[in-house]
Amino acid sequence: MRQVSLKDLALTNQKRSPRVEALREAYFRAAPEICSERPRLVTRYSRDKKFFGKPVLSPLDKARLYRYVLENRQPVVAPDHGVDRDMKAFPVKARSLFAGSTTSHFKGVPIFPEFMGLALWPELLNIKERAANPYFLADDDVRVLNEEVFPYWLGDSIIERCRTRMNKDRAGEPVGERDAPEMVLLEHLVFFLTSKGNCISHTIPDFTKVLQVGLRGIIEEAQERGRQAEETEQRDFYAAVAEAMEGIVTFSRNLAREARRLADLTRDPTEKIELLAMADVNERVPEFPARSFREGLSTVWICWTAIHLENPDVGLSLGRLDQVLYELYRHDIESGALNIDQAIELLCCLWLKIGDHVPTVPATGEQLFGGTGSNQAITVGGVDAEGRDAVNDLTYLMIRATELMMLRDPNLNARYFTGVNPPAYLRRLCDVNLNTGATPALHNDRAVIAALTAKGDTLEQARDYGVTGCVEPGSNGRFYGATASVLLNLTSVLELTLYNGAHRHTGRDVLISERTGDPASFASFDAFKAAFVRQATWMIDRATNLNEALGRTHQDVYPTPILSSLFEGPMVKGKDLIFGGATINSSGASIIGFADVVDSLAAIQKAVFEDKAVTLPGLVQALDANFVGQDVLLARLRNPDKTPKYGNEQPAADGLAHWLAATLDALFARKINYRGGRYRVGYWTMTNHAGFGRLSRATPNGRRDGENFTSGMTPVSGVTPSLTKALHSVASLPPALLSNGIAVNLKYTPDHAHRDKMIDNFVASVEGYFDAALGGMGGMGGMGGMEIQFNVTTHDTFVDAVKNPQKYPELLVRVSGYTAYFKDLNPQMQQEIIERTEYDLGTGQAVEFTRAG
Amino acid sequence: MTRLKQFFLKLLSWFLPDRLVLRLMRKQIEDLKRAVEGTLTDKFLEILLGGMGLALLLLRGFRRNLAGFSGRYLFRTEDGAVAAGAYFANGRMQVLHKADNVYDVAVTFKDPAALRKFLFSCDQDILASILANEVSVDGNLNYIYKFGFMARDLVHRLGVA
C-alpha cells in the first residue's frame, strides 16, 4: 500500500457520525466543571504519607502517589451528564468509543494544588457566576477543596516552596522584609512570566515504545535495568517507573471492569456489544502491545490521561500521531478490519476526549490572559527521520477529523517540506484553513529543521520534530524543552532603557534594574542600543534566575515518573526527566512585544538621532503624555514612509529586527539550565501580548497607553500594507535565531465566491513565505519563514461576534499559537484580533476597515 | 474581647440557630454591608476583621475555616496610617491594631478602598487595583487566597453580598 492511496484527499464523503454529532453537540453545550477527585486523592495520600513539609520527594514517592490515585480513581467509562452554561445538568446520551476521561466530568477542570490551584480559593463561592468563562462547582466540592485540600498546600505549592528557597538562598543579605527581587518582579506582572509555577513542561511524550511493547514491556525493562543498576538513585528511578506503570495498567483494567458491568446492565444489544468491545480493548491495552488502530488510539488516550494526572494540562502535546499510528492504521485497512468511516469516527471521538478538560484559570488570569485551552498540539505531515515524504493517508484523516470537529483542542499543526511533500497536500491545508477559519498552523520543515540543528539536535532528531503547546518545535518524544520557561515582555526592557532603570508601571521614582543613562545623555543611537542591551541582560538574568529556582524546586518535590517512563532518555540514563533524563534538555524563552520594540527602536533611530525631529527627552515626555497634544509627532511615528517599520522590507527596520533577534539569542545562549541544557528563544505570545499591552504605557512606535502589543513575530497591525513585503520581512530572519518557534499571525479575507482562485493565492502566499531564497540575513543561509497561521474570517463577522456572542459559539480563531473560541477571549484580545491587518489575497494588499470600538 | 466572653459566645453558637445569630449581629452586618458596598470605606479593615472575629465565634459553619489553620496577616497602608494584624491559631482569631513584622503575608494597600476592591469587587476591579499598583503583597500568596475565601464566605453567610 502506498502511503497516500486516498482518491479524495479532502475525504468529502466522510461526515460526522450520529454518535460524534451528539457528543460534539454536548461538548459545545457543556460548561467546564471543577473536579475535586484528583486533588482529594493526592492530598489524602500526601497527608497520610507525611509528604507535606518534606524537603525532598523522590521519583519513587511520586510514583507510589500516582499509583494510589490511578487505582482509586472512579472508573468513569463515559460521563452520563454535563452541565450547561446556565449551570443546569443535562444528559449526555451518546457514548464515546474510548473509555475514561481526564477528570470525572464530561468537561472537567482538573485542579493541581501543587501548582496554581489555590488561586481559585477566593472564587470558590462565586465561580459559577464570574464574568469570564465561569466553571461549575458543586457545593460539596467547595467544601472538599476548602477544608480537605487547599489548607494542606498553603506552604507546599511549587511557587511557595520556590519563594522560601530563594529567601533561604539570600540569608544574610540586607534584603529588608521583601521577597527575592525575581519574585517581586514576577508579581508586578509587567516584566516576565514563567510557566513553571503553573506546570512542569511543555513537551511531547514518546508513544512509539508503549505501542510496540506495552506498559508491561516497559515495566519488565525497568525491572531488568533496576537489577543491573549500581547507583541507588537509578534503582529507585527504575522502581518508580514500574510502580507508575502498574498504576496505569490497573486504571485501564478498572475501566474494562466497569464497561463489563455496564454491559451486564443494559438490554440494548448494540450497546452491550460496544461496551464489551471497549472492555476487551481496555483489558488489552495499554498493558500489552497494540494490535489494531483502535487499540493504538486507546493506548495513546489512556496514557494521556495518566500523564495529565501527573502533569498540569498546560501545553503538553501529543506529537506526530499520524506517524506513530500509521502502521496500525495501514494494517487494519489492508486487512479489511477497518474502513475509513470507522477510522474517522475513532479519530473524532479521540479529538473530543482530548478536549474534555480546560486548564485552571483564576478570574484575574481570565481578564489578562483568558480564553486559552490546554494547547494540546498534534503534528502531522512533513518528512521522516531520513528526510523522505512522511505524508500518509492517516495525515489526511486527521486533517479531516479536525475540519469536521472544529475544536479548540487538539491544536493541529501541519509540517510542509517544499519539494518533498506533495503540492496537493499544501493545497489541502490551505483549503482546511478556509473551511475552519483558523487551523491548522503551517510549519516550514526546511527552516525548522535548520533551527533545531543549529542548536545541536542531530539531523535525524530535527527531522522528527513535533510541535509543542503553541508552535514550539522539538524532537518528538526526546525533547524536554520546557518551552515556556520564560515569557519576557521585551517592551519592559525598552521602558527600563528609556527611564534609566525605572518603569512607569511601578513608578518612575522606583529603581527596578540599574541606571544605564538619562535619556538626555545618549549621544548616539549606538549608545542607546548599548544601554538597551545592558537592560536586556539584567532582565534575562533575573528571569532565568527565577526559572532556575523553580526548576530546582521541581527537582525537590515534583519528579515525573509517568512522563519519564514515556520518553526517550530516562530509561537509558536511569534518571527522571526533571533531573536531565531526556535526550535533549533545553529550556525555552518566548519574547512578547518584538515588533513593537523593533518599530520603537527604528523610531528612535530615525526620528531622534537621524532626523532630529524630537529629542529623546522630548519623546519620553510625549510618551508620558500618551501623545496627547503631540499629534504631529504621533503621525510621524506611525507613518511607515517617515519612520521605518518592520514588515515593509525596509532595511533599517528589518536590520534592527535581525540585530534584536541575534542579541536575544546570544543573551539567552549564555545560560545553562538546571538540567544541563541551553535556552532557546522563540516568538509566540499566546494572549500575553494583550495582557502585557494592557499593563503597559505608550511606546515610541506610536502605540498608546494600554493598547495591545503585536502578537508573536507578526509585524505591527496597520503599518504593513503589502502582504508580500510583510512575509518577506519576517522570512528574512534566520531560523537559527528562532529555535523555540515563532507565531506569525495573518488574517485573510475569505472569498467563498471565488474559492479556487482564493486557494491558489493562499497556496502561493505560503509557498512564497517558505521560499528558501529568503532568510539569508546575516549570512546565515536562506530557509524561508518558519511558521505561519491564519484567521480566515471577515472583519464584519468578528465585529458581530463581539456584539452577539451567542450567534457564534463555535467561531474558532488563532490567537498567537493556539486556537481558541472567539467568545471566550477577553475583550482586549478580541479587539486585537479584530484590528490585525487583514489582507485581500486577490490584491495582496491590506484591507481598509473602520476601527471598531 | 475577653476569653470568657469568647467562650460564652462560642457556647451560644451551639444552641442558637443561624438566623438568630444573624439577628444578634445586625449592627455588624449593617456596617459590613456599607463597608463592602463602599459607603463606609474608611473603617473597612476594622469592620471586616471585627465581623470576621465575631462570626468565627457565633457561626459554627464559618468556624470550620479555622480547623487546623494557623496564619499571621499584616494589613497596612503605604503611609502606615492604617495597620492591623490578624492572627489565626488553635481555632481562634486575634486582631492587633498595630504593625508586626512577623507575618506569613503582608498586604500593603494604597487606602482602605483599594483593599476593599482587592478582596471583594468584581474581576475588573481586582485587575484595576493591580494595574494601578494599589495593592502589593509580600510573603506567601496562598494565605491571601485563604483570607479571600474567608472574607467572601463571611459576606455570603451574613447575606451581605
HADDOCK unambig.tbl for C-alpha pairs under 7 A between the chains (distance, minus, plus):
assign (segid A and resid 118 and name CA) (segid B and resid 142 and name CA) 6.51 0.50 0.50
assign (segid A and resid 118 and name CA) (segid B and resid 145 and name CA) 6.69 0.50 0.50
assign (segid A and resid 119 and name CA) (segid B and resid 145 and name CA) 6.10 0.50 0.50
assign (segid A and resid 121 and name CA) (segid B and resid 145 and name CA) 5.50 0.50 0.50
assign (segid A and resid 121 and name CA) (segid B and resid 146 and name CA) 6.34 0.50 0.50
assign (segid A and resid 121 and name CA) (segid B and resid 149 and name CA) 5.82 0.50 0.50
assign (segid A and resid 122 and name CA) (segid B and resid 145 and name CA) 5.34 0.50 0.50
assign (segid A and resid 122 and name CA) (segid B and resid 146 and name CA) 6.62 0.50 0.50
assign (segid A and resid 122 and name CA) (segid B and resid 148 and name CA) 4.61 0.50 0.50
assign (segid A and resid 122 and name CA) (segid B and resid 149 and name CA) 3.93 0.50 0.50
assign (segid A and resid 123 and name CA) (segid B and resid 149 and name CA) 6.81 0.50 0.50
assign (segid A and resid 154 and name CA) (segid B and resid 142 and name CA) 5.53 0.50 0.50
assign (segid A and resid 154 and name CA) (segid B and resid 143 and name CA) 6.70 0.50 0.50
assign (segid A and resid 160 and name CA) (segid B and resid 140 and name CA) 6.28 0.50 0.50
assign (segid A and resid 178 and name CA) (segid B and resid 138 and name CA) 6.13 0.50 0.50
assign (segid A and resid 179 and name CA) (segid B and resid 138 and name CA) 6.37 0.50 0.50
assign (segid A and resid 179 and name CA) (segid B and resid 139 and name CA) 6.63 0.50 0.50
assign (segid A and resid 363 and name CA) (segid B and resid 123 and name CA) 5.93 0.50 0.50
assign (segid A and resid 364 and name CA) (segid B and resid 123 and name CA) 6.19 0.50 0.50
assign (segid A and resid 364 and name CA) (segid B and resid 127 and name CA) 6.13 0.50 0.50
assign (segid A and resid 506 and name CA) (segid B and resid 133 and name CA) 6.98 0.50 0.50
assign (segid A and resid 695 and name CA) (segid B and resid 131 and name CA) 6.18 0.50 0.50
